[in-house]
Amino acid sequence: MQVRDFSEVFWYGGREPEPRSLQLTWLLEFARKYLNVYQNVKPGCPTVELDIVNNSKFEAAAASRDGRYFIGINKGVLEIASNIFNRMLASNKLFIDIGDPTLESETVKTVSTITDSKELDKKEFVVPKDGLRKKFADELCRQLFNFIVFHEYGHICHGHSDFINALNQGEGVIYDMFESGQIDYLDWQTTEMDADSFATNAGVYFLRAVTKMPGLAAQEFNRFYGDLKSAIRIWIFAVYTFNRMFILRNNQKSLFQEHPPHSVRNMLIMNNVVVIAKLFYGEEFSKEIAKVCWDSAVEVEKAFGEISQDGINWWSIRFALQPDPNDLNKLIRHNWNKVRPLLEPFAMVPLPALVNEQ
Ligand SMILES: [Zn+2]
């Protein structure tokens, strides 16, 4: 069967109908612009059809069909992320260096992490009173949205979706929504690490560009991106928050799931940022970046603690520092040497090198 339409590919909701909110339109415009820029600077990266899926779950997906490539982001992603970031910035206790926090009220607490926007009580949607703080919440949403788009794009560019399609005789399993049943969990988690790594490289590429070419960020956000360290602080905050939202359903160190546990994902992403910083700016600067990453991670945990009725929960950070997840971290990284040759025939851009550390 020839699949010709976005709604057919993402059949579990189809294309989000018009008219759409201004924020959704703005986010899509930015993400499409960034995809275009990336396609121009990285030969081999294909054009994709990116749109919003009319589904309330906090999920996104990538698919290839008949040589065409699709990315579908559920509208639940935006609704949930927007609720969380606006709630944080509407609190007079959080981000006190942004705008005028004295205009804000006491924290409006919410139930623990939500992964379906149907669970959101619309009456509870709080918005920051200070204009700059509202914009900052929007910018965090945009960074989170872009990370997810480029994670899905990594599944496409690094050949994951074509590889899975080939195993399924072209039946077209959708990445990130359904398990293939064709490869084992460790291999699947390894491709997830690879997609995160692709999105991290693209993320840092744009952060470096934004600090040099302020036109790349919306004008009012220039002040947040004065230097690479403050840019990385914002980016890590958004990305760590994204993974942190899975704490309820993905809180085991088990290998029997498609995605690595969120703490392991965050560890791998932060390590990757530090490695990239070292490559471009040397050892000393990379140590400063490592501190920025950890400070930002702690800032997320404190922010979640503040807006959650359950209070602060250091479980994620402790889990990430225990020996076991580090073993899993190592296991996944080393498994790249097994998975890379399988993906090689399908990859459209050069894949990361084999791992040769002990
Ligand atoms: Zn994925």
Residues whose N, C-alpha, C, O or C-beta is under 5 A from the ligand:
A	BS01	ZN	D176 E192 A195
